[in-house]
Amino acid sequence: MSQALKIIYNVDAISHPLTGIGRYTHQLGLQLQGNPNIADLKLYSGGQWPNDFDSLADSNRWLARARRFMPFKGLALRAYQARRSRGLQRMASSLKGYLLHSPNFILMPFEGPSVVTIHDLSYIHYRQTQPTYRLQFLDREIPKTLTQARHIITVSESVKSELISTYGLRDHQVSVTPLGVDHRFKPLTESDCREVLTIFELSHRRYFLAVATREPRKNLVRLIQAYAGLSNNVKNQYPLVLVGDRGWLNNELNQLTHQHRHHIRLTGYIDQSQLHQLYAAASMTLMPSLYEGFGLPIIESMACGTPVMTSDIGAMQEVAGGHALLCRPLDIDDIEEKLQWAVDNPEWRQQAAVNGLNHSRQYSWQNCAEQTLEAYKKAIY
């Protein structure tokens, strides 16, 4: 680059519980912070310049509480967007030569060049899986964001194609920056995993794992229906562990998990250390989602030496790279057959673990940051 960059980096997504976009925002930000091509990285959140990443999840905790408990969420979301937009306009008015990057779908008004990360188009393709207030917000704000953005980032070639076909964008307007794997995710021994195995009453390599917010797009209802079709002998040997926050639009899912409570463990949201252990000790990680922009648990599981079953569509198939067991996400019988096949073929699981581990090594947050810097360059020059 001809000159070091000055970046305003919106970090609102780093709030508890830290889900996929929050982790992307955090990990990318840490890489950008240490990059010699960046002269200044100003973190922006809700009308403030936070000093560092370490305290953000706690300082933004009120955002998570507002999202969960605010009675009029659409009104609250609109009010918050207005507040943070006014704050940025006021605080950035004296700054010169900065680029604004919003890593979470929506840009705030800004006079300089802007870059946005749009992770997926679920709000278009799977509207029935989204709360109404969120759809209304995105329907209103996404067109404004696309008009403002000098350049657009997304996280898979699959979503790039969708952006181009849906919004009439040109190829050169969109950059793909695949997500990375936290360097701490790696294979562990059984003794290394004893903490979570004891807490959740599990046996090493004797459970299925699904890591997902409990919401419709994750297809957990069909997964449980497929799992329920397995014999009691298999279910006794391989309980199903569901990791993730409680989500939304999940009455049927809650009923199913209660109905099959003897074979299903709900952990809720857990920290990265426990998640690492659960990945590393699982027999297989399951991600039969209806739709994903990327599918971070696919490569996180592979990095921990655990094979994966995921959907045979879109970004999930792309990210798996031919190293996962693929299922048809709308076909309960097919999901059940693939689960049984994995149980019956330990040799495949062993080979898939090796292949997946090698495959996962191409995904790093350092690579994501370098590709993001190239996107910044396209927005400026």
Helices and strands as residue ranges (DSSP letters): E 5-10, H 20-33, E 38-44, H 56-59, H 61-69, H 73-92, E 99-102, E 114-117, H 122-125, G 127-129, H 132-148, E 151-154, H 157-167, G 171-173, E 174-176, G 191-193, H 194-199, E 208-211, G 216-218, H 220-228, H 232-237, E 240-243, H 251-259, E 264-268, H 272-281, E 284-287, H 296-303, E 308-311, H 314-320, E 325-327, H 332-344, H 346-360, H 365-380
